[in-house]
Amino acid sequence: MPDESDVKAVLDQLNSLTQSRVKFQILLDAADGLDADAVTEAYPGVPYTNKSKKDELKKEGLVREDDGEITLTQRGRHIERSLRTLFDEFLIDNRVRPFFRSIECDDEYVPDVTHFAQDATIHRESDDLDLTVKNRYKECLRESETLRELLPFPLGLRQPTEAELVTDDAFDAEYVLSDDFFSDITNNAHYQQRMYDYAADGTVSWYVASELPYMLSVFDDRVLFITQNGRLKIALESADEDIVDWARERYRTIREAAAELDLASENGGVRIERTE
């Protein structure tokens, strides 16, 4: 495990690399083993070649080339290990990964970081639903606006749990969240456990269209829209039929170019599917 200074260095590196699509993809490639003979399709349309990728990696001090063989430098290995450790702490489950999509946010490129979670495991001190995430990165996360922007909700970083009024002029709606429910979505371990419990009962599903900087979650009689930086936009409580009708209408009006979703009742809950 890297120490605090290592993690801070990685966060600083992320701060600079997230300003460039190419540089961050290069870092992804390096952390993912660096297949120099194949250009990844993770970011379609990113203009760079194998040669420019290799040159950029060398310029960043992440790789070296000897007799045509490309290997990670000590710095590259350090960053790769630190990034994997860092993201393994947070991207801990297949059902969480769909939240992460490549989107534009405030003129800053927010990368798809799913590559770091392929072999991730759950790290938790107990199954206590009220357990907040405890890890050595919490303070670094608080200090890193860039990394927090990468996360769809504030993992392990508690916000005030008192009832909070949520408004959004674009939707002409405002709803009040209860103490309990607001706590659920801002307490990572608790929120994820709720996800698992609902999913095990077949009563929850979620999906993010790659074109949208929103997460749409349906929990039995609640629909949530959450922005890419975790700030809750809308919460609604209603009967299932009302939820389906409301969510379908709202989701389609968020952005006309978005992939159309069809919401259907299933096992007393809601299933979200893409319709071609």
N, C-alpha and C positions, 0 to 999 in steps of 0.2 A: 504493500500500500504506500503510495506517495505521501510525503508529509505535507503540512500546510503550505510551505513555501513552494513545493512542487505544484500543488493544485492551483495556487495563485498564479504561478507562471503559465500554467495551461489556460487559465481563464483569461489572462492577458493576451495569450496567443489567439484564443477564440475571438477576443474583442477585435483584433486586427484582421483576422481571416474572414470574419463574417461580413466584412465590408466588400468582399470580392467573391463572386460566384466561383470563379476559376480557382482561386487560392483555397477556398474551403473544399472544393471537390478534390483538389490535389491532396489536401490533408486527409480527406476521407480515403482516397486511394492508398495513401501511405499507411494509414492505420488499418486498412483492410488487406494489406499484404502486397500492394503495388504490383499488379500485373501490367508490366510496361508495354506489352504487346496488344492490349485490348483497351479501347476507350469505353469507360462505363456508360451505360444508358440511364443512369440515375437522374441526370439533369439534361434532358433533351434540349438541344439548341445551344448549349454552352460551347462557344467557339474556341477549342484548343485541340492541338494534335498531340500524338505521342511524344514528339520531340519537344514541343513547348511544355508539355506536362513534365517531362523529365528535366528540362532545363530549369523550370520553375521550382521543382523540388530541390534541385541542386542549389539554386540560388537561395532558397529558404534554409539550406543546410540540413535537409531532412534525409537526403539520400546521397550515395556516392556511386561512381561508376568505375569499375576496374575491368579492362578487357571485355567490355560489352556487358558485364554482369552488374546489375543494379541492386544495391543493398541499402538498408536503412543505416544512417549514421547513429552515433550514440544519442545525439539530440533527437533524431527521428524516432528512435526506439523509446526514448524517455517520453516524448509527447504521445506516441502511440499507446504506451502502457498507461500513462496518466489519463488519457482520454477514454480508453476502454474502461478503466476502473471508475472514472467519474461517471460515465454514462451508464455503466452497468448498475450503478447505485440507483439510477432514476428510471431508466427505460427497462422495467423489470418484467414485462409480461407482453405476450403477443397481442393481448387485447388493448394494451395501451399504445402500441406502436402506430395503429392507424391514425392517431391524433396528429402525428408528425408529418407535415407535408411541406413542400417547398412553396413558400408564399412571399409576396411583397408586403412589407410592413414599414410605414414611415420612411420610405426610401431606403430601407436597409434590407438586405437579403437575409431571410431567415431560412437556414438550410434544413434539409431533411436529414435527421441524425439517426435514422433507423439502422444504419450500418453498424452502429456501436452496440446494438442490443440483440444481435442474432443468437448469442449464446448466454444471454443474461439470465440470472436467477434471482429469486426473491430474497432480499436481505432484510430481515426484520427481527427484532429482539423477542417478540412474542406475538401471539394472535389477538392480543387485546385490541378491541376496536378503537379505543381512545388513544392508542399509542401514536404519538407524533413521530415523524421520521427523525431519527437521531443518527447523525453521521458527521464526519469531520469536515464536510464541505458546507455546512449550513452558513457559517459566517461568510465564507467566500461567495456563496449564492446571494446573500443579502447585499454584498458589495458589487455584484456584477449584474448590471442592468441588461447587458447583452445576453448572458446565459439565461436569465429569467425570461427574456423574450423568446427563447427557444422552447420554453415549456408551456404546455397548454393550460396548466393550472399551477398554483404556487406550491410545489412539492415540499411538504414538511415545513413550510413557512407560514405560521399561523397569522391570520388576520383577526380583527375583532369579531367575536362571535355574536354580538348583540344583533337584534333584528335590524336589517338594513334595507332602506328603500332603494329599489333598482329602477332606473328610468332610462328610456331610450326614445328620443324624439323621432327617430327614423321609423319606429314601430308604433308611435303614438300609444305607448303602453307603460304602465308602471305597476309593479307588484312588490309586495313585502315578503321577504324571506324570513322564515322562522329561525330562532337561535339554532335549533338542532340541524336543520337542513343546510344553513349557511356553514355551520361547522363541518358538516359532511364533505362539502365540496372544497373546503380550504385546508383540510387535514388529510394529507396524502394517504397515510396508511389506513385511516378510517374510510376515506372515500374509495380507495381501491378495494378494501374488504367488502364494502357495500356493493361495488361492481361485481365482485366474485359471487357474492350471495345472490344477487339478482340474476346474474347470468346462469348460475347453477339451477335456478328455478325456471329458467327460460322466459324471464319477464323483462329483460332489458337488452337493448342493442344500441350500437352507435356507429356513426359513419361520418367521414369528413370528405367532401368533394375536394379534389385537388385544386379546383379553381377558387375555393372559398377560404377566407381566413377565419372560419367559424367551426366550432365543434357543436354538433347537435346530439344531445343525449336524451333518451326517453326512459324515465324510471316510473313504471306503472302509471301513476296518475300525475306525472310531472314531465314537462318538456323544458330542457335547458338549451339556450344558445350561449356559447362561451367564446370570447374572442381569443386570438392567438396568444395574447399575453396574459390570459387567465382572468381578465376582468369580466365579471358576469354581466351580461347584457339583459337577458330576459329569463324569467322563471314563471311557469304557469302551472297551476293546479286545477285539474278538471277531471271529468269522467273520460273514459277511454275514447269514446266516439268524438267528443269535443276536442280532445288532444289531437287525434288523427287529422280532423278537419282543419284545426287551427295551425298545426305544425306544417301541414302540406301547403297551406296558403302562405304562411309566413316564409317558409323556406324558399318557395318559388319566387317570392317577391324580393328576397334579399338581393339577388342578382340574376338577371334574366339569362345570362350566359351559363349559369351553373348547371351541373348535371342534375337532371330531374330525378327526384326520389319518390318512391311509392311506399307509403306507410300502411302496414296491414296488421290487424290484431292477430296475436298468436299467443296461446297459453296464458290468456288473461293479461298480456302485456302488449308491447308493440314491436314489430320487426321492421327494420328499415332496409330497403333494397334499392339498388340502382335499376332504373328502367331504361332500356335502350331506345 
